[in-house]
Amino acid sequence: MKKATAMSGSAASEIQRRGPVTPVDVNAKPAAGIPAQPTHRDVKAGAGPVGPGERGTIRLREAGPDDPPRYAPDWLELREGADAAARAVELLDPLRIRLANLPGKPGGTVIHDLGCGTGSMGRWLAPRLDGAQHWVLHDRDPYLLHFAAVASPRAAADGSRVTVETRRGDVARLTSDALAGASLVTASALLDVLTREEIDALATACAGAGCPALLTLSVAGRVEFGTPDPLDGDISDAFNTHQRRAGLLGPDAVTAACEAFDQRGAAVHVHPSAWRLGPVEAPLTAEWLRGWVAAAVEERPELRSRADQYLTERLEACAAGELRVDVHHSDLLALARPRDGATS
């Protein structure tokens, strides 16, 4: 969903640090909050529609310092388990091979996580990679940055140390200079909230830095319910149109990213990464449903009367443990041509 970045976060931009860099190497577990009111008004930030230029925890426009966060921490925590189960482990072997062939760095592998939110990507990926790692967490929200830092993993797969620093600021005009020294760029729920120009800029920056990118959980534009309803297609089509507002690519983003990285000489791998939601994930399913339907109704107000009844029935089935739904995403690994004498 977008979310507000898994992120519905964005990046095609120089990562400008605004605020102190905070080294951290600790671990903590946050508490979740899951409100249950089945109305469009109660859609969590990040689970439903966002305005143009407001993409999750990443700010793409100037705004006041007191702007409210676009991504609710409890939504981020609620989806973390489904995200972890969905991410394509099939992309890890080619990534490991590339990282193993990069020149060694004194602090180990340096990973930039764009629009890190509460840090779920680091918690998923760091324990799956060998060797010392230094994560650079980028987000505009200081609370989320603190959350991500204290909840970061302490050790890699082989027991090597994992350290973290946080950088608060906007993501704008991303360049290869901003990625200098990076071994890897990661992000979740990012590509579908970018424009074509922003994806081109991201691909150019990664190519210039010789830096691979693992970009996970981009919406694919397909939702499949275990029990179909005649309104499923209308809601899905309206949601997908909503995702394409203001020049954003929405479900077309992965195709555009494949083209952009390929044109710049990267080897591109794509793998499905669907949420597969059943009774165990009912709290997440309910929040996702509210956001999905709210975005569709915002795009096509004439759907409201039917959508309200549809949402009520779907939420009742969810509460009864009878609802199953696959929300399709795609993961992308782009292996840019290496720099500094590294082998591919």
C-alpha positions, 0 to 999 in steps of 0.5 A: 500500500502506499502507503506512505512508504513501506515508504510509500517513500520516494527517492530520486534524489540527493540524500541531504542530511539535515540533523546529526548523525547518530551511531547506534548498535542496540536492539528493542521491540516496539509495541503495536496499536491496532484500532478497529473502526471500519470507516474510511476516516480511520484509515492509518497513515500509510495504509491509505491514500496520500496527497501528491508530493506526500509519499510516506516517510519520505518528503518530496517537497518542502514542508514545515518542520511540524508536518505530521508523519505520513506513515503511522508507526503502528501500520509499519509494525503491523505489516512487518511480518507479512513483508518479511514473509513476502520478500523474495529470498530468491534474490539473495544469492545473486546479491551475496555473490555481488557483495562478496566480490566488492572491494573490502571496506574498513567498516564492512558492507555499507548499506543505505536504506532509503525511507527506512521507516521503523527499520524493517528492511534492516531487521530482515536483511542484516541477519541474512548477509555475512560480514560486518555491516554499517547501515545508513538509515534515511528518513524525515521522521525523527521518531521513526529514525529513533525507532529504527535505530534502537530496533536494529539487529546487532549481528550479521548471519555469521555473527559479525557486528552490525552498526547503524547511523541515522540521517534525517532529511529529504530525499531529493536529486539523488546522485552517485556522489550521495551514494559514494562508498555505498555497497548496496541501496535498499528500500521497501514500497518505493518504486510504485510511488516514484515518477519515471524521472525519479526512477531514471535518477535512481538508476543513474545514481546507482550506475554512477556509484557502481552500487546494486539496489534491492527494491522490495514490495512494489505494488503489482496492481493485482489482488486476489480474494479466496472468495471473489466478489463482483466489486473486486475488479472495480475497486482494484481498477480504481485503486490502481488509477489512484496509484498513478496520480500526479505522474506516479507510476504505481503498478507500472513502476517495476517495468519502468525500473527494469528498463531504466536499470537495464539501459544503464548496464545493470543486470536486473532480476525480478521476483514476485513477493505477494502478501498472502493473508489469512486468519493469522494476519486478520488485523493487517488484512482489515487495515489494508482493506480500509486503505485499499477501499478508501483510495478507490473511493477517493479516485471514484466517488461514485463507488462509495455506496457500494464500496461501504457495503463491500467493505463492511462485508469483507471486514465481517468475513475477516473478523470471522477468520474466513477471508483470504487474500493475496496482495501482489508485489514485486521485488527487484534486484539491480546489479549495476556494473561494479566500480573500483576494480570489483568483479561482477 
